[in-house]
Amino acid sequence: MSEPANTIVMSALVGRTVRDHRGRALGRIVELVAEVQLHRSGNDYVVTRIVIGRYGSLDLSGIGQLVPCAGDRWRHWAGYRRYEIPWDQFDLRDPEHPRVQRGVGDV
């Protein structure tokens, strides 16, 4: 069964490197934030924001959740950056190479 044209498999996005409109790497997708829309025929999960981390593997490993204090200190020391970007700011025509439609300084 094929997916509708405006549907993207979320697991295919997590971990992908995101680039800005000039091709500079911002980080990796670490989280998708969605809202639930209730309908009589069922529920839809609509992504509203995508979270990008400069060191995506740190978030994906769960270190920040297992050791919150040490994780926060390490992130600060390592220069970890986290960006929450509205869904509509992304160019996902090629889901394997996601892009943000603005520059690094504008995120």
Secondary structure per residue as TSV (DSSP state, phi and psi in degrees):
chain	resnum	aa	ss	phi	psi
A	1	M	-	360.0	126.6
A	2	S	-	-87.2	154.3
A	3	E	-	-82.0	148.9
A	4	P	-	-60.1	158.1
A	5	A	T	-59.6	-30.1
A	6	N	T	-98.2	18.5
A	7	T	-	-108.4	134.0
A	8	I	-	-125.7	135.2
A	9	V	-	-70.4	120.0
A	10	M	G	-62.4	-38.7
A	11	S	G	-63.4	-21.9
A	12	A	G	-75.1	-18.6
A	13	L	T	-90.3	-37.1
A	14	V	T	-62.0	128.7
A	15	G	T	95.3	-12.2
A	16	R	-	-71.8	142.2
A	17	T	E	-74.6	133.8
A	18	V	E	-106.9	136.3
A	19	R	E	-116.9	154.3
A	20	D	-	-84.8	-175.3
A	21	H	T	-67.0	-14.5
A	22	R	T	-100.6	0.9
A	23	G	S	94.1	2.6
A	24	R	-	-80.7	137.4
A	25	A	E	-72.1	131.3
A	26	L	E	-95.9	-32.8
A	27	G	E	151.1	-160.5
A	28	R	E	-116.6	150.2
A	29	I	E	-70.3	123.0
A	30	V	E	-114.2	-15.9
A	31	E	E	-161.2	146.8
A	32	L	E	-118.8	128.0
A	33	V	E	-103.9	125.0
A	34	A	E	-126.7	156.2
A	35	E	E	-111.2	147.2
A	36	V	E	-95.6	126.5
A	37	Q	E	-108.2	118.3
A	38	L	E	-88.8	135.5
A	39	H	E	-133.5	161.5
A	40	R	T	-61.4	-32.8
A	41	S	T	-89.4	-1.8
A	42	G	E	147.6	-164.0
A	43	N	E	-118.6	147.5
A	44	D	E	-119.3	140.4
A	45	Y	E	-106.0	115.9
A	46	V	E	-112.2	118.2
A	47	V	E	-69.9	129.1
A	48	T	E	-108.3	-30.5
A	49	R	E	-143.6	152.3
A	50	I	E	-120.3	132.1
A	51	V	E	-100.1	129.1
A	52	I	E	-115.4	134.3
A	53	G	E	-116.9	137.2
A	54	R	T	-63.5	-35.4
A	55	Y	T	-112.8	74.7
A	56	G	H	-55.1	-34.8
A	57	S	H	-66.2	-25.8
A	58	L	H	-66.1	-46.3
A	59	D	H	-67.4	-43.3
A	60	L	H	-63.8	-28.7
A	61	S	H	-76.1	-18.6
A	62	G	T	83.4	9.2
A	63	I	H	-56.1	-42.1
A	64	G	H	-62.4	-29.5
A	65	Q	H	-83.8	-33.7
A	66	L	H	-75.0	-40.3
A	67	V	S	-131.7	78.9
A	68	P	H	-55.7	-48.3
A	69	C	H	-66.4	-51.6
A	70	A	H	-64.5	-37.8
A	71	G	H	-62.3	-45.2
A	72	D	H	-63.5	-42.4
A	73	R	H	-63.0	-44.8
A	74	W	H	-63.8	-42.6
A	75	R	H	-60.1	-44.0
A	76	H	H	-63.7	-46.4
A	77	W	H	-63.0	-38.3
A	78	A	H	-83.0	-5.0
A	79	G	T	78.5	28.7
A	80	Y	-	-61.8	135.1
A	81	R	-	-123.9	142.2
A	82	R	E	-131.9	129.4
A	83	Y	E	-124.4	134.3
A	84	E	E	-107.1	118.0
A	85	I	E	-120.6	131.6
A	86	P	E	-57.6	142.6
A	87	W	G	-52.4	-40.5
A	88	D	G	-72.0	-4.7
A	89	Q	G	-88.9	-0.6
A	90	F	E	-99.2	145.5
A	91	D	E	-105.4	105.4
A	92	L	-	-113.9	26.9
A	93	R	S	-61.0	-30.9
A	94	D	S	-119.0	90.3
A	95	P	T	-59.2	-21.2
A	96	E	T	-77.1	-15.0
A	97	H	S	-135.5	68.8
A	98	P	-	-66.0	146.2
A	99	R	E	-131.8	148.4
A	100	V	E	-99.7	140.5
A	101	Q	S	-83.7	18.4
A	102	R	S	-143.2	174.4
A	103	G	-	-84.4	169.1
A	104	V	G	-56.2	-44.7
A	105	G	G	-68.4	-18.9
A	106	D	G	-91.2	-7.0
A	107	V	-	-84.1	360.0
